[in-house]
Amino acid sequence: MENSVFVQRRAQLAAALQPDSVALISAASEQTRSRDTEYPFRQHSDFWYYTGFNEPDALLIISNRADLPVAQLLCRDKDPAQEVWQGRRLGPAAASETLQLQAAALTEQSSLLLQAINGSSRVYLDITENSALLHQVTAQIQLLKQREKRGDKAPAQLVDVTQLTAAQRLIKDQSEIAVMRRAGEISAQAHIRAMQYCRPGRFEYQLEAEILHHFALNGARYPAYNSIVGSGENGCILHYTDNSSELKAGDLVLIDAGCELAGYAADISRTFPVAGKFSPEQAELYQLVLDAQYAACNAVQPGSNFAKVTAAAEQVLTEGLLGLGILQGELQQLISDKACKQYFIHGIGHWLGLDVHDVGAYKVKGEEQTFMPGMVLTIEPGLYIPAGSPTEPRWWDLAIRIEDNLLVTAEGHENLTTAVPKEIEAIEQLMAAADAGN
């Protein structure tokens, strides 16, 4: 993304603050994996959204005060000895020019932070985290209160900045949409590779390897979340990530995987037969979930909301489960009782963006958040019937989830992940062609 995008975002946040206020947004810190090795660094999503700066332990100060710059970055200074071991640092001088903001070394944080807080009416920061920054700000406010006779002025209030950042991030701009569209394309092709590679006798982790390999080959070095590859009964575990079982003929395999590209997540689920052909029971249940997903997707448009989308899916699922004999009773009563939730045990979807379960309110003043152009969400109905469920045993251990990523547009929606097949015939043809070619 061009730096002008980040400049504009910072200006929008500054404008959203109460007059004469500052907002403080911290970068992430490196996390230890074992002894002296770290996990791959992943920047804090809010910090990345406003800076595009991918180094740890930095601080962004945003202000709408006349006597302060709109944005100041505090970052690690250049250190050739450390850079030999841990990688290059941009440093304050280069950061100021590259990122189009004022920058200073972290060693100046105490004085610059005190300067920003002193005289501000409010300080916005993430007050939900018991962070070192929160402790530092609190201590400096106490100091300013003790020095009020000298003309210093402590802020009247600490405010949670995440309410403002979440509202801003909920509506994606064109640069974000372009990245998410590409993330969806990469992830869709990765799922296709997994379908093509799948054979009885192979292992869940080998399908995962195909997916991660395709991500990395296309510039997405990391997944957006731990990939789920659950075959047979493992599919009934919603967040199954062991991915260690052998793939067996006659089973379904449920894959939930998406790449992270330039910080942005894709999130796709597909379910398909290990041996490439759905059994009659698998096909009936799969088609039911697919019909529910189409109904839910059709409800995604400006002015709609998650409640309407959920109702559309639950209507189809309840009718279908009743028709298959998995539910018994009177249809309207079953719908009213949400009887399908016995087997559809999670929500219909979530916001998607820099986080796979992205920020953004689902209710505003007690009312459902209305869909607006620029919002991106997942639609993922599913059915899970573990062994021992009060159904005929022929349905046991069947787990199906179908998930796509939808961008709300002025006309309705755009499916960002439609490239990976989900129709029964298309899946079977794809897998048959792959089998014939090997």
C-alpha positions in Angstrom: 0.0 0.0 0.0 1.2 3.5 -0.7 2.1 5.7 2.2 -0.6 8.1 1.3 -3.1 5.5 2.5 -1.6 5.4 6.0 -1.4 9.2 6.1 -5.1 9.5 5.3 -6.0 6.9 7.9 -4.0 8.8 10.6 -5.8 12.0 9.7 -9.2 10.3 9.9 -8.4 9.0 13.4 -7.1 12.4 14.5 -10.4 14.0 13.3 -12.4 11.4 15.3 -10.8 12.3 18.6 -12.3 14.8 20.9 -10.7 18.3 20.6 -7.2 18.7 22.0 -6.6 15.0 22.4 -4.0 12.4 21.7 -4.2 8.7 20.7 -1.5 6.2 21.6 -1.1 2.9 19.6 1.6 0.4 20.4 3.4 -2.0 18.1 3.6 -5.6 19.0 6.6 -7.1 20.8 8.5 -10.2 19.8 7.3 -13.4 21.5 9.6 -16.1 22.8 8.9 -19.6 21.3 11.6 -21.5 23.3 14.5 -20.1 25.3 16.3 -17.8 22.9 14.2 -18.3 19.8 11.1 -16.2 18.8 7.9 -16.8 16.9 7.8 -15.1 13.5 7.0 -11.5 14.3 3.4 -10.4 13.6 2.6 -6.7 13.9 -0.3 -5.5 16.0 -3.2 -5.0 13.6 -4.1 -1.4 14.7 -0.5 -0.3 14.6 -0.1 -1.8 11.1 -3.3 -0.2 9.9 -2.0 3.3 10.7 1.7 2.9 9.9 2.5 0.0 7.6 5.6 -0.3 9.9 6.7 -3.8 10.7 9.1 -3.5 13.5 8.4 -4.4 17.2 8.3 -2.2 20.3 7.3 1.0 18.5 4.8 3.6 19.6 2.5 5.8 17.4 1.2 9.1 18.8 -1.7 10.7 16.9 -3.0 14.2 17.9 -5.4 16.9 16.8 -3.7 19.5 19.0 -2.5 22.6 17.2 0.9 22.4 19.0 1.6 18.8 18.2 2.2 17.0 14.9 -0.7 14.8 13.6 1.6 11.7 13.9 4.8 10.9 15.7 6.5 7.5 15.6 8.9 6.3 18.3 11.0 3.4 17.1 14.2 1.6 17.7 17.4 3.5 16.8 19.9 2.2 14.3 22.3 -0.3 15.9 24.7 -2.1 13.6 25.8 -4.6 16.2 22.2 -5.7 16.9 21.2 -5.6 13.2 23.9 -8.2 12.4 22.1 -10.6 14.7 18.4 -9.7 14.5 17.9 -7.9 11.1 17.9 -4.4 9.7 16.1 -1.5 11.5 14.7 1.4 9.6 15.7 3.9 12.3 14.0 7.3 13.1 15.6 9.3 10.2 14.6 6.9 7.5 11.2 6.2 9.1 10.4 9.9 9.1 11.0 10.1 5.3 9.7 6.7 4.3 6.5 6.8 6.4 5.7 10.5 6.0 5.6 11.4 9.7 7.8 12.7 12.5 9.9 10.0 14.1 12.2 9.8 17.1 14.1 7.1 19.0 12.4 5.0 21.7 14.9 6.5 24.1 12.9 9.7 23.9 9.6 8.0 24.7 9.3 9.2 28.3 9.8 12.9 27.5 7.7 12.9 24.2 4.9 11.0 25.8 4.8 13.4 28.7 4.8 16.3 26.3 1.8 14.7 24.4 -0.2 14.0 27.5 0.4 17.4 29.2 -2.4 19.7 28.2 -4.5 17.1 26.4 -8.1 16.9 27.3 -8.2 13.1 26.7 -5.8 10.3 26.1 -7.0 7.5 23.9 -5.3 4.1 24.2 -6.1 0.4 24.6 -7.3 0.4 28.2 -8.4 -3.3 28.0 -4.8 -4.5 28.2 -2.8 -4.3 31.4 0.2 -3.0 29.3 3.4 -1.3 30.2 2.1 1.7 28.2 -1.0 2.0 30.3 1.1 1.9 33.5 3.4 4.6 32.1 0.6 6.9 31.1 -1.1 6.5 34.4 2.1 7.3 36.3 2.6 10.4 34.1 -0.9 11.6 34.7 -0.3 11.4 38.5 2.9 13.4 38.0 1.1 16.1 36.0 -1.6 16.3 38.7 1.1 17.0 41.3 2.5 19.7 39.1 -0.7 21.6 38.2 0.5 24.6 40.2 3.4 24.9 37.8 1.0 25.2 34.9 0.9 21.5 33.9 -2.5 20.0 33.0 -3.4 16.3 33.3 -5.9 14.8 30.9 -9.5 14.6 32.3 -10.1 11.2 30.9 -8.6 8.0 29.5 -10.6 6.6 26.6 -10.6 3.3 24.9 -9.1 3.9 21.4 -10.2 0.5 20.1 -13.8 1.7 19.7 -12.6 4.3 17.2 -10.1 2.1 15.4 -12.6 -0.8 15.1 -15.2 1.4 13.5 -12.6 2.8 11.0 -11.3 -0.7 10.2 -14.8 -2.1 9.7 -15.2 -0.3 6.3 -12.4 -1.4 4.0 -10.9 1.1 1.5 -10.0 0.2 -2.0 -6.4 -0.7 -1.2 -7.5 -3.1 1.4 -10.1 -4.6 -0.9 -7.5 -5.2 -3.5 -5.2 -7.1 -1.1 -8.2 -9.1 0.3 -9.3 -10.0 -3.2 -5.8 -11.4 -3.9 -5.7 -13.2 -0.6 -9.0 -14.9 -1.5 -7.6 -15.9 -4.9 -4.4 -17.4 -3.4 -6.4 -19.3 -0.7 -8.9 -20.6 -3.2 -6.2 -22.1 -5.3 -4.6 -23.6 -2.3 -7.8 -25.4 -1.5 -8.0 -26.7 -5.1 -4.4 -28.1 -4.7 -5.5 -29.9 -1.5 -8.5 -31.5 -3.3 -6.3 -32.5 -6.2 -3.6 -34.0 -3.9 -6.1 -35.9 -1.6 -5.9 -39.7 -1.7 -6.8 -42.4 0.8 -3.6 -43.4 2.7 -2.2 -39.9 2.8 -2.3 -37.8 5.9 -4.1 -34.7 7.0 -0.8 -32.8 7.5 0.1 -33.5 3.9 -2.9 -31.7 2.7 -2.0 -28.9 5.1 1.5 -28.9 3.6 0.1 -28.5 0.1 -1.9 -25.5 1.3 1.0 -23.8 3.1 3.3 -24.4 0.1 0.9 -22.6 -2.2 0.5 -19.7 0.2 4.2 -19.2 0.4 4.8 -19.6 -3.4 2.4 -16.8 -4.0 3.8 -14.3 -1.5 1.7 -15.2 1.5 4.4 -16.6 3.8 2.1 -17.4 6.7 -1.5 -18.7 7.2 -4.0 -16.3 8.8 -4.7 -18.9 11.5 -3.8 -22.5 12.2 -5.1 -24.6 9.4 -7.8 -27.1 10.2 -7.7 -30.4 8.2 -10.2 -32.8 9.9 -11.1 -36.0 8.2 -13.9 -38.4 9.4 -14.8 -37.8 13.1 -12.1 -35.2 13.4 -14.3 -32.8 11.4 -16.7 -32.7 14.3 -14.0 -30.8 16.3 -14.5 -27.2 15.3 -10.9 -26.1 15.9 -9.1 -29.3 15.2 -5.5 -28.5 14.3 -3.6 -31.7 15.1 -3.9 -32.7 11.4 -2.3 -36.0 12.2 -4.7 -38.7 11.1 -4.6 -40.9 8.0 -7.1 -40.1 5.3 -9.5 -43.0 4.8 -11.7 -43.9 1.9 -15.4 -43.3 2.7 -14.6 -40.3 4.9 -15.1 -36.6 4.3 -12.3 -34.2 5.0 -13.1 -30.7 6.2 -10.5 -28.0 5.5 -10.6 -24.5 7.0 -7.6 -22.5 5.9 -6.7 -19.1 4.6 -3.5 -17.1 3.9 -2.4 -13.8 5.4 -1.3 -11.4 2.7 0.2 -8.0 3.7 -1.5 -8.5 7.0 -4.9 -9.3 5.6 -6.7 -12.6 6.2 -8.6 -14.9 3.9 -10.8 -17.6 5.5 -12.2 -20.5 3.4 -13.8 -23.8 4.4 -14.5 -26.7 2.0 -15.6 -30.2 2.6 -15.0 -33.1 0.2 -14.7 -36.9 0.0 -11.3 -38.4 0.6 -11.8 -40.8 -2.3 -13.3 -38.2 -4.6 -16.9 -39.5 -4.5 -19.7 -38.5 -2.1 -21.8 -41.3 -0.6 -25.6 -40.8 -0.8 -25.8 -39.7 2.8 -22.8 -37.4 2.5 -24.3 -35.9 -0.7 -27.7 -35.2 0.9 -26.2 -33.5 4.0 -23.6 -31.6 1.9 -26.2 -30.3 -0.5 -28.3 -29.1 2.5 -25.4 -27.1 3.9 -24.6 -25.7 0.4 -28.3 -24.6 -0.1 -28.1 -22.9 3.3 -24.9 -21.1 2.3 -26.5 -19.9 -0.9 -29.5 -18.6 1.0 -27.3 -16.8 3.6 -25.1 -15.3 0.8 -28.2 -14.0 -1.0 -29.1 -12.1 2.1 -25.8 -10.2 2.2 -26.5 -6.7 0.8 -26.6 -3.1 2.1 -29.2 -2.7 4.8 -29.2 -6.4 5.8 -27.4 -7.8 8.9 -26.1 -11.0 10.5 -29.5 -11.7 12.1 -31.2 -11.8 8.7 -28.4 -13.9 7.2 -28.6 -16.3 10.1 -32.4 -16.6 9.8 -32.1 -17.4 6.1 -29.6 -20.2 6.7 -31.5 -21.7 9.7 -34.7 -21.8 7.7 -33.0 -24.0 5.0 -31.1 -26.1 7.5 -34.2 -26.8 9.7 -36.4 -27.7 6.6 -33.7 -30.0 5.4 -32.9 -31.7 8.7 -36.6 -32.3 9.1 -36.9 -33.8 5.6 -34.0 -36.1 6.3 -35.5 -37.3 9.6 -32.6 -36.0 11.6 -35.1 -33.6 13.3 -38.6 -34.5 14.3 -41.5 -32.2 14.9 -43.5 -29.3 13.4 -41.5 -27.1 11.1 -42.4 -23.7 12.5 -41.9 -24.8 16.0 -38.5 -26.3 15.2 -37.5 -23.0 13.5 -38.8 -21.0 16.5 -36.9 -23.3 18.9 -33.7 -23.1 16.7 -33.6 -26.8 16.8 -31.0 -26.9 14.0 -28.5 -25.4 16.5 -28.1 -29.0 17.9 -26.0 -29.7 14.8 -25.2 -26.1 13.5 -23.3 -25.2 16.6 -21.5 -22.0 15.6 -22.4 -18.6 14.2 -23.1 -17.9 10.5 -20.0 -15.8 10.1 -17.8 -12.9 11.3 -16.0 -9.8 10.1 -12.8 -10.3 8.2 -9.8 -8.1 7.7 -6.4 -7.6 9.4 -7.6 -10.2 11.9 -9.4 -13.3 10.8 -12.1 -12.6 13.4 -11.8 -8.9 12.7 -12.8 -6.0 14.8 -16.1 -4.2 14.4 -19.4 -4.1 16.4 -22.1 -6.7 15.7 -24.6 -4.6 17.6 -24.9 -0.8 17.8 -27.0 0.6 20.7 -28.6 -2.8 21.0 -29.5 -3.0 17.4 -28.0 -5.3 14.7 -25.1 -3.7 12.8 -26.3 -2.8 9.3 -24.3 -4.1 6.4 -22.7 -1.2 4.4 -20.5 -1.2 1.3 -16.9 -1.9 2.2 -17.6 -4.4 4.9 -16.1 -7.9 4.5 -17.5 -10.9 6.3 -17.5 -14.7 6.1 -20.6 -16.9 5.5 -20.0 -20.4 6.9 -23.0 -22.6 7.7 -22.1 -26.1 8.9 -23.6 -29.4 10.2 -21.8 -31.7 12.7 -23.2 -35.0 13.7 -20.8 -36.8 16.0 -21.2 -40.5 16.9 -23.9 -41.1 19.5 -26.1 -38.3 18.3 -29.9 -39.0 18.5 -30.1 -39.8 14.8 -29.7 -42.9 12.6 -26.1 -44.1 12.8 -25.7 -43.6 9.0 -25.4 -39.9 9.7 -22.8 -40.2 12.5 -19.3 -38.7 12.1 -20.4 -36.5 9.2 -19.1 -32.9 9.5 -19.6 -30.3 6.8 -18.7 -26.6 6.6 -18.7 -24.4 3.6 -17.3 -20.9 4.0 -16.7 -18.0 1.7 -15.5 -14.4 2.1 -18.0 -11.7 0.9 -17.5 -8.0 0.3 -20.6 -5.9 0.7 -21.0 -3.7 -2.4 -23.6 -1.1 -3.4 -25.3 -3.6 -5.6 -25.2 -6.5 -3.1 -22.0 -8.4 -2.6 -18.9 -9.8 -4.2 -17.7 -13.3 -3.3 -13.9 -13.0 -3.0 -13.3 -16.8 -2.7 -15.6 -18.2 -5.4 -12.8 -19.7 -7.4 -12.6 -22.9 -5.3 -15.4 -25.4 -6.3 -18.2 -26.2 -3.8 -20.9 -27.9 -6.0 -20.9 -31.6 -5.7 -20.4 -32.3 -9.4 -17.6 -29.8 -9.7 -15.7 -31.2 -6.7 -16.0 -34.8 -8.0 -14.9 -33.8 -11.5 -11.9 -31.9 -10.1 -10.8 -34.8 -8.0 -11.4 -37.4 -10.8 -9.3 -35.4 -13.2 -6.5 -35.1 -10.7 -6.6 -38.9 -10.1 -6.6 -39.6 -13.8 -3.5 -37.4 -14.2 -1.5 -39.4 -11.6 
